[in-house]
């Protein structure tokens, strides 16, 4: 029998000694709330469920999609969920408002947010955007762009006053209609939507990557931490819950490794959860999400302190938070993720949790993502 955390192993051993069967009904029931609706952005969780990894850890896990009517942080605060997927900027704001949450695993090692421009515009860098109309999303998603424009030497407030900062819907219509010169886009979602566009006369492909310039916040040093796993410190302090968290992370890390190594089968798990976009889009998304996770230099789930510092400084500079918040031990802890990695290394020596040799696949763009 492989290790599944000291507490669970002890419980199973005791049950065997007493001749008592441990049934699925005895498994701890926990929930994780996603940041959005079912899609390959969260493929590792669906894969961990479909492949039985949560069950192998002795856990009964419910995956709860979010959406306009579901606030992950509210479910976490109420105790209805033990884990949520969120971005660090929002987590910092929640913490300052008195919320009890802490990052226990940073899944995305890189940001998937970009600004994209048309190749024929000549806008090939953030320094070129000073006279342009720049699209930003609301609700905290605008801050990497603000930080990049500031670093490039522009006054964001002045650009806003001049009508150069445009509130962009969570789609690419304004960009496609050339109402904005630069548009916000996630590599795994809106960028694909541009490439998946079909002309009214049925022409496809209408656009390719050669038609676009992609400005990368990671390269420019203004990226903010995105999908991480958060829990309540109060819940973690209760007896046995740290062990449950480690078991959950073990299974989740295996799920993401599965999605790296068996992407097509992983996408099938996502499709079974009922996403609104098709197999083509989900395959593109899974491939791009893999790029954000792998390689994980220190092992999947380990948060990089320098990346936190950048995110924290941007949050301070643009009023996401009013006062500094301590990082290690307050906004994040890496010991649980490290314990999960160490136990996986002991139990499954052939499981690659770093992905140093990862190479993204070549994914065909399909009309409308179908």
Secondary structure, DSSP 8 states (H G I E B T S, - for coil): -----HHHHHHHHHHHHHT----GGGSEEEEEE-SSSSSGGGHHHHHHHHTTHHHHTTEEEEEE--BTTB-HHHHHHHTS-SEEEE-HHHHHHHHHTT---EEEEE--SS--EEEEEEGGGT--SGGGGGGS-EEE-STTTTHHHHHHHHHTT--HHHHHHTT-EEE--SSSHHHHTTSSSEEEEETTTHHHHHHT---TT--S-S--GGGEEEEEHHHHT------EEEE-HHHHTSTTHHHHHHHHHHHHHHHHHHHHH-HHHHHHHHHHT--SS-HHHHHHHHHHHHHHHSS-TT-TB---HHHHHHHHHHHHHTTS-SS---TBTTTB--HHHHHHHHHHHHH-TT--SS-TT---------GGG-
